[in-house]
Amino acid sequence: MNLDRINDLINKLPLTLLLVAYLGYLGYDYYEFTNSDQSPLVSKRKEIETAKANAQKAQAKLKDLDRFVKGLETKKVEIRQLALDLQETKSSIPERSDVPGFMKALITEAKRSGLKISGLRPGESSNKEFYSEQHYDLRFQGAYSQVLAFMDRISNMSDIIQIDSFQMKPVGSALAKFVNLDGSIDLKTFSYLGTKEDKIGTNDTYTNNSQGVGSSTDAPKDGQTGGKK
């Protein structure tokens, strides 16, 4: 009976009103589907947005990592170059002071210059952070031209020489053709003290970079060198 009454009511309603009601229902359902937080579509959209954000973060991290790797390679090249520069500098500085040999060389150069050495003795030796200093006290007699010749000769010696003090005074007659000078020189030489930092940039990974990244060679055994026997 109730079903028949409902059918009668539906039959009495205009078709347009029924169509509007049906369309309204569909519109509401579509709105709920596209805007409701519980809608599967909205949930999928949120998942997609989260995935995009994570992908952008990952891309940014990859770019940062790429810049870091490139910067690291640049630093490796700089360290290798600094190591080569250090080796070149070290080659001009002896690793120990040869006091007797240096004193003999000074006397030889003085004789070649015509300068008379009246006294030569080694002074104190002091160690700095990376090098050692050896002082010498030299006393001489000779003409001014001979002093200049001697200074020129020792400036061309293989040792690095620094003159801390230089004194001279005329002796003998001022009317002589060549005025003799009596003087003294306080000078010092340097020797290099090895440090752990010397190995930075010179290990197998760095020196064999031209053979491929990360390549290495076996270290020489005791009593052997890397060259031919």
Secondary structure, 3 states (H helix, E strand, C coil): CHHHHHHHHHHHCCHHHHHHHHHHHHHHHHHHHHHCCCCHHHHHHHHHHHHHHHHHHHHHHHHHHHHHHHHHHHHHHHHHHHHHHHHHHHHCCCCCCCHHHHHHHHHHHHHHHCCEEEEEEEEEEEECCCEEEEEEEEEEEEEHHHHHHHHHHHHCCCCCEEEEEEEEEEECCCCCCCCEEEEEEEEEEEEECCCHHHHCCCCHHHHCHHHCCCCCCCCCCCCCCCCCC
